[in-house]
Amino acid sequence: MKSYNQIAIYLWCAQPLFQAAVALAMWRRKLHKQFPVFFTYILAQIGIIVLTFPLRSADNYEWFFYAYWIGAAISALLSFRVIHEVFIDVFRPYHTLKDLGTVLFKWTGVVMLLVSVVVAFSNSGSSDPLTQAITTLQRSVRMVQCGLILFLLLFSRFLGVSKRQHSFGIALGFGLFASVELILIALNSGGLLAIAHITLVNSATYDLAILVWLAYALVRGEVRDAASNHLQTQRWEQSLADLHTAETRGPMAPDSLIPMFEGMVERALSRSSNLGETEDQVVAAKAGSKSAS
């Protein structure tokens, strides 16, 4: 058990060194301008480890506890923003699909935060509400990361995305780490894997993900060929553009689809709310008629 923990500590200490190499490679190739959120995420991860590692002794447990979990929350939020950045880069030639994805990511982020808060306040066990909320947020982000890499693997040819593009490498690293972590959580829930083994495998997988990012940062990315855009994807783009024209026809029509999609979501939510109120009124009316009879 002690040897496992020692190896995990070595792997943890190697992370800021690998991340510093990724940051340096991105800076030299000016990728920090193309992916500023991911570059910020890498720097934040270095700062979090440098801050928390000296506090891991028993004498500083309270400081370590708050520093670790606050750092985990910052990491999860930045990870989610990186997913959006990758999504925007993938859909760069398709402006309407990019606007739709922006709205979907915005509402997904709101839902994840609400779920985390609900889980924290509804926790009746001995776990700290802060850890419950952040853990739920982390797992939600991991699910989205797995979905992103699966989406790119399945639809890369439709979007004209090359597997040598930097955005694909970022998604590949996150998807690798997220999928392994979710599998480890499932095995631990079933009592098939000890915490020490989870920590070791998790640290090793994250180191591997950083090395994937480093490899993509060092290799010159492949330029996207606009002529390779799939005809079906262009039809989706055109259909959304036609919808935009029909919804926003007029002299003050906005250039972006984001206000239109937000309005559609708000109208759908208001209709659901009105439907729920109507059902409640019907139930109340039935109850009143039964009591009168």
C-alpha positions as CSV (number, residue, x, y, z in Angstrom):
1,M,0.0,0.0,0.0
2,K,2.8,2.4,0.9
3,S,4.6,1.7,-2.4
4,Y,1.5,2.5,-4.4
5,N,1.1,5.8,-2.6
6,Q,4.8,6.6,-3.2
7,I,4.5,5.9,-6.9
8,A,1.3,8.0,-7.1
9,I,3.2,10.9,-5.4
10,Y,6.0,10.6,-8.0
11,L,3.4,10.7,-10.8
12,W,1.7,13.7,-9.2
13,C,5.1,15.6,-8.9
14,A,5.7,14.8,-12.6
15,Q,2.5,16.6,-13.7
16,P,3.6,20.2,-13.3
17,L,6.9,19.4,-15.2
18,F,5.0,17.9,-18.1
19,Q,2.5,20.7,-18.0
20,A,5.2,23.3,-18.0
21,A,6.6,21.7,-21.1
22,V,3.1,21.8,-22.8
23,A,2.8,25.5,-21.9
24,L,6.3,26.3,-23.2
25,A,5.6,24.4,-26.5
26,M,2.2,26.2,-26.9
27,W,3.9,29.6,-26.3
28,R,6.7,28.9,-28.8
29,R,4.2,27.8,-31.5
30,K,1.8,30.7,-30.5
31,L,-0.9,28.1,-29.8
32,H,-1.8,30.1,-26.6
33,K,-3.5,32.6,-28.9
34,Q,-5.5,29.9,-30.7
35,F,-6.5,28.1,-27.4
36,P,-6.3,30.7,-24.6
37,V,-8.6,28.8,-22.3
38,F,-6.6,25.6,-22.6
39,F,-3.4,27.5,-22.0
40,T,-5.0,29.1,-18.9
41,Y,-6.1,25.6,-17.7
42,I,-2.5,24.3,-18.0
43,L,-1.1,27.3,-16.0
44,A,-3.9,26.9,-13.4
45,Q,-3.1,23.2,-13.0
46,I,0.6,24.0,-12.4
47,G,-0.4,26.6,-9.8
48,I,-2.8,24.3,-8.0
49,I,-0.2,21.5,-7.6
50,V,2.5,23.9,-6.5
51,L,0.1,25.3,-3.9
52,T,-1.4,22.1,-2.6
53,F,1.6,19.8,-2.6
54,P,3.4,21.5,0.3
55,L,0.2,21.4,2.4
56,R,-0.4,17.7,2.2
57,S,1.0,16.9,5.6
58,A,-1.3,16.1,8.6
59,D,-0.4,19.4,10.3
60,N,-1.9,21.4,7.4
61,Y,-4.8,19.2,6.7
62,E,-7.5,21.9,6.9
63,W,-5.6,24.2,4.6
64,F,-4.9,21.3,2.2
65,F,-8.6,20.3,2.3
66,Y,-9.8,23.7,1.1
67,A,-7.0,24.3,-1.3
68,Y,-7.4,20.9,-2.9
69,W,-11.2,21.1,-3.4
70,I,-11.2,24.8,-4.4
71,G,-8.5,23.9,-6.9
72,A,-10.6,20.9,-8.1
73,A,-13.6,23.2,-8.7
74,I,-11.5,25.7,-10.7
75,S,-10.0,22.8,-12.7
76,A,-13.5,21.4,-13.5
77,L,-14.9,24.8,-14.6
78,L,-11.8,25.5,-16.8
79,S,-12.1,22.0,-18.2
80,F,-15.7,22.7,-19.3
81,R,-14.6,26.0,-20.9
82,V,-11.9,24.1,-22.8
83,I,-14.5,21.7,-24.2
84,H,-16.4,24.7,-25.5
85,E,-13.2,26.1,-27.0
86,V,-12.5,22.9,-28.8
87,F,-16.1,22.8,-30.0
88,I,-15.8,26.3,-31.4
89,D,-12.6,25.4,-33.2
90,V,-14.2,22.3,-34.7
91,F,-17.2,24.2,-36.0
92,R,-15.3,27.3,-37.0
93,P,-16.4,27.0,-40.7
94,Y,-20.1,26.5,-39.7
95,H,-21.3,29.7,-38.0
96,T,-24.8,28.7,-37.3
97,L,-23.9,25.3,-35.9
98,K,-21.3,27.1,-33.8
99,D,-24.0,29.4,-32.4
100,L,-26.2,26.4,-31.6
101,G,-23.4,24.7,-29.8
102,T,-22.7,27.8,-27.7
103,V,-26.2,27.9,-26.5
104,L,-26.2,24.2,-25.7
105,F,-23.0,24.5,-23.7
106,K,-24.3,27.5,-21.8
107,W,-27.4,25.6,-20.7
108,T,-25.4,22.5,-20.0
109,G,-23.2,24.5,-17.7
110,V,-26.2,25.9,-15.9
111,V,-27.7,22.5,-15.4
112,M,-24.4,21.0,-14.1
113,L,-24.1,23.8,-11.5
114,L,-27.7,23.4,-10.4
115,V,-27.3,19.6,-10.1
116,S,-24.1,20.1,-8.0
117,V,-25.8,22.5,-5.7
118,V,-28.9,20.2,-5.3
119,V,-26.7,17.2,-4.5
120,A,-24.7,19.3,-2.0
121,F,-27.8,20.5,-0.1
122,S,-29.7,17.2,-0.3
123,N,-26.7,15.2,1.1
124,S,-27.8,13.5,4.3
125,G,-24.7,11.5,4.9
126,S,-21.5,12.3,6.6
127,S,-19.7,13.7,3.5
128,D,-19.0,17.4,3.4
129,P,-21.4,19.3,1.1
130,L,-18.5,21.1,-0.6
131,T,-16.9,17.8,-1.6
132,Q,-20.2,16.4,-2.8
133,A,-20.9,19.4,-5.0
134,I,-17.4,19.5,-6.5
135,T,-17.3,15.8,-7.1
136,T,-20.7,15.9,-8.9
137,L,-19.5,18.8,-11.0
138,Q,-16.3,16.9,-11.8
139,R,-18.1,13.8,-12.9
140,S,-20.5,15.8,-15.0
141,V,-17.6,17.4,-16.8
142,R,-16.0,14.0,-17.3
143,M,-19.1,12.8,-19.0
144,V,-19.1,15.8,-21.3
145,Q,-15.4,15.2,-22.1
146,C,-16.1,11.6,-23.0
147,G,-19.0,12.7,-25.2
148,L,-16.8,15.2,-27.0
149,I,-14.1,12.7,-28.0
150,L,-16.7,10.2,-29.1
151,F,-18.4,12.9,-31.1
152,L,-15.1,13.8,-32.8
153,L,-14.2,10.2,-33.5
154,L,-17.6,9.5,-35.1
155,F,-18.2,12.7,-37.0
156,S,-14.7,13.9,-37.8
157,R,-15.1,13.0,-41.5
158,F,-18.4,14.8,-41.7
159,L,-16.8,18.0,-40.3
160,G,-13.6,17.8,-42.2
161,V,-11.6,17.5,-38.9
162,S,-8.2,15.9,-39.1
163,K,-6.9,13.7,-36.3
164,R,-3.7,15.7,-36.5
165,Q,-5.4,19.0,-35.6
166,H,-4.5,20.5,-32.2
167,S,-8.2,20.7,-31.1
168,F,-8.5,16.9,-31.7
169,G,-5.4,16.3,-29.6
170,I,-6.8,18.4,-26.7
171,A,-10.1,16.5,-26.8
172,L,-8.2,13.2,-27.1
173,G,-6.2,13.9,-23.9
174,F,-9.3,14.9,-21.9
175,G,-11.3,12.0,-23.3
176,L,-8.7,9.5,-22.4
177,F,-8.4,10.7,-18.8
178,A,-12.2,11.2,-18.4
179,S,-13.1,7.7,-19.6
180,V,-10.5,6.0,-17.4
181,E,-11.6,8.0,-14.4
182,L,-15.3,7.1,-14.9
183,I,-14.4,3.4,-15.2
184,L,-12.3,3.6,-12.0
185,I,-15.3,5.2,-10.2
186,A,-17.6,2.5,-11.4
187,L,-15.2,-0.2,-10.3
188,N,-14.7,1.4,-6.9
189,S,-18.5,1.7,-6.4
190,G,-18.8,-2.1,-7.0
191,G,-16.0,-2.8,-4.5
192,L,-13.7,-4.1,-7.2
193,L,-10.9,-1.6,-6.8
194,A,-9.1,0.0,-3.8
195,I,-8.6,3.7,-3.4
196,A,-4.8,3.3,-3.6
197,H,-5.1,1.5,-7.0
198,I,-7.5,4.2,-8.2
199,T,-5.1,7.0,-7.2
200,L,-2.2,5.3,-9.0
201,V,-4.0,4.6,-12.2
202,N,-5.7,8.0,-12.2
203,S,-2.4,9.8,-11.8
204,A,-0.7,7.7,-14.5
205,T,-3.5,8.3,-16.9
206,Y,-3.5,12.0,-16.4
207,D,0.3,12.0,-17.0
208,L,-0.4,10.2,-20.2
209,A,-3.0,12.8,-21.2
210,I,-0.5,15.6,-20.6
211,L,2.0,13.7,-22.8
212,V,-0.6,13.5,-25.6
213,W,-1.1,17.3,-25.3
214,L,2.7,17.8,-25.4
215,A,3.0,15.6,-28.5
216,Y,0.3,17.6,-30.3
217,A,1.8,20.9,-29.2
218,L,5.3,19.9,-30.6
219,V,4.0,18.6,-33.9
220,R,2.8,21.0,-36.5
221,G,-0.9,20.7,-36.8
222,E,-2.6,19.9,-40.0
223,V,-4.4,22.8,-41.7
224,R,-8.0,22.2,-42.2
225,D,-9.1,21.7,-45.8
226,A,-12.3,23.7,-46.4
227,A,-13.0,21.6,-49.5
228,S,-13.3,18.4,-47.4
229,N,-16.4,19.7,-45.6
230,H,-19.1,17.1,-45.9
231,L,-22.2,17.8,-48.0
232,Q,-24.5,16.7,-45.2
233,T,-22.9,19.1,-42.7
234,Q,-23.3,21.9,-45.2
235,R,-27.0,21.0,-45.4
236,W,-27.3,21.2,-41.6
237,E,-25.7,24.6,-41.8
238,Q,-28.0,25.8,-44.5
239,S,-31.1,24.5,-42.7
240,L,-30.2,26.4,-39.6
241,A,-29.4,29.5,-41.6
242,D,-32.8,29.3,-43.3
243,L,-34.4,29.0,-39.8
244,H,-32.4,32.1,-38.7
245,T,-33.7,34.0,-41.7
246,A,-37.3,33.0,-41.0
247,E,-37.1,33.8,-37.2
248,T,-35.2,37.1,-37.4
249,R,-36.5,38.7,-40.6
250,G,-36.6,42.4,-40.2
251,P,-34.4,45.5,-40.2
252,M,-33.0,44.8,-36.7
253,A,-32.2,41.1,-37.3
254,P,-29.1,40.1,-35.3
255,D,-26.1,38.5,-37.1
256,S,-25.7,35.8,-34.5
257,L,-28.0,32.9,-33.9
258,I,-27.5,32.9,-30.2
259,P,-30.4,35.2,-29.3
260,M,-32.7,33.2,-31.5
261,F,-31.8,29.9,-29.9
262,E,-32.0,31.4,-26.4
263,G,-35.5,32.6,-27.2
264,M,-36.5,29.2,-28.5
265,V,-35.2,27.6,-25.2
266,E,-37.0,30.2,-23.1
267,R,-40.3,29.7,-25.0
268,A,-40.0,25.9,-24.5
269,L,-39.4,26.4,-20.8
270,S,-42.3,28.8,-20.5
271,R,-44.6,26.4,-22.3
272,S,-43.6,23.6,-20.0
273,S,-44.2,25.8,-17.0
274,N,-47.6,26.8,-18.3
275,L,-48.5,23.2,-19.0
276,G,-47.5,22.3,-15.5
277,E,-49.7,25.0,-14.0
278,T,-52.6,23.9,-16.2
279,E,-52.3,20.3,-15.0
280,D,-52.1,21.5,-11.4
281,Q,-55.3,23.6,-11.9
282,V,-57.1,20.5,-13.4
283,V,-56.0,18.4,-10.5
284,A,-57.2,21.0,-8.0
285,A,-60.5,21.4,-9.8
286,K,-61.1,17.6,-9.7
287,A,-60.3,17.5,-6.0
288,G,-62.7,20.4,-5.4
289,S,-65.5,18.7,-7.3
290,K,-65.0,15.5,-5.4
291,S,-65.1,17.3,-2.0
292,A,-68.3,19.2,-3.0
293,S,-70.0,16.0,-4.0
